[in-house]
Amino acid sequence: MQIAVNLPSDFVAFQSAADIEKDMRFSYSLCLFKNSRVTLAKAAELMGLNIYDFMAACKQNEVAVIDISKEELQEERPA
């Protein structure tokens, strides 16, 4: 599927179309994953990365990969 987005020419003058596409895929992948709309594997696929590199990208952008609170984790711990 291809989606067209109109951007001001002065905004994109310093980047190639390939760089803009890469940045948009990166941002969109992180957004979808952060909002629990896709799995880790699907977000990595959309970004064109393996799961481990996507997890590193999440860390660099402060997106939690494991969404569990300290309390939930302690409840799961055996007595």
C-alpha positions as CSV (number, residue, x, y, z in Angstrom):
1,M,0.0,0.0,0.0
2,Q,1.3,3.4,-0.8
3,I,0.2,6.6,1.0
4,A,0.9,10.1,-0.2
5,V,1.6,12.9,2.3
6,N,1.9,16.5,1.3
7,L,4.8,18.2,3.0
8,P,6.0,21.8,2.6
9,S,8.9,21.9,0.1
10,D,11.1,24.0,2.5
11,F,10.6,21.3,5.2
12,V,11.9,18.5,2.9
13,A,14.4,20.3,0.8
14,F,17.4,19.1,2.8
15,Q,16.4,15.3,2.7
16,S,15.9,12.7,0.0
17,A,12.6,10.9,-0.4
18,A,14.3,7.7,0.8
19,D,15.4,9.5,4.1
20,I,11.9,10.9,4.6
21,E,10.3,7.5,4.0
22,K,12.8,5.9,6.5
23,D,12.0,8.5,9.2
24,M,8.3,8.2,8.7
25,R,8.4,4.4,9.0
26,F,10.6,4.8,12.1
27,S,8.2,7.2,13.8
28,Y,5.1,5.3,12.7
29,S,6.4,1.9,13.9
30,L,7.3,3.3,17.3
31,C,3.9,5.0,17.6
32,L,2.0,1.9,16.7
33,F,4.0,-0.2,19.1
34,K,3.9,2.3,21.9
35,N,0.1,2.4,21.6
36,S,-0.3,-1.4,21.5
37,R,-1.6,-1.4,18.0
38,V,1.0,-3.8,16.7
39,T,3.3,-6.5,18.1
40,L,7.0,-6.0,18.6
41,A,7.6,-8.3,15.6
42,K,5.2,-6.3,13.3
43,A,6.7,-3.0,14.3
44,A,10.2,-4.3,13.7
45,E,9.1,-5.6,10.3
46,L,7.5,-2.2,9.4
47,M,10.7,-0.4,10.4
48,G,12.8,-2.9,8.5
49,L,14.8,-4.1,11.5
50,N,15.2,-7.4,13.4
51,I,13.5,-7.6,16.7
52,Y,16.7,-6.9,18.7
53,D,17.5,-3.8,16.7
54,F,13.9,-2.6,17.1
55,M,14.1,-3.1,20.9
56,A,17.3,-1.0,20.9
57,A,15.5,1.7,19.0
58,C,12.7,1.6,21.5
59,K,15.2,2.0,24.3
60,Q,16.9,5.0,22.6
61,N,13.4,6.6,22.2
62,E,12.2,5.7,25.7
63,V,9.5,3.4,24.5
64,A,8.9,0.5,27.0
65,V,9.3,-2.9,25.4
66,I,7.9,-4.7,28.5
67,D,4.8,-3.1,29.8
68,I,4.5,-4.4,33.3
69,S,4.5,-2.5,36.5
70,K,6.8,-3.3,39.5
71,E,3.7,-4.3,41.5
72,E,2.5,-6.7,38.7
73,L,6.0,-8.2,38.6
74,Q,6.1,-8.7,42.3
75,E,2.7,-10.4,42.3
76,E,4.0,-13.0,39.8
77,R,7.1,-13.8,41.8
78,P,6.8,-17.1,43.7
79,A,6.4,-16.8,47.5
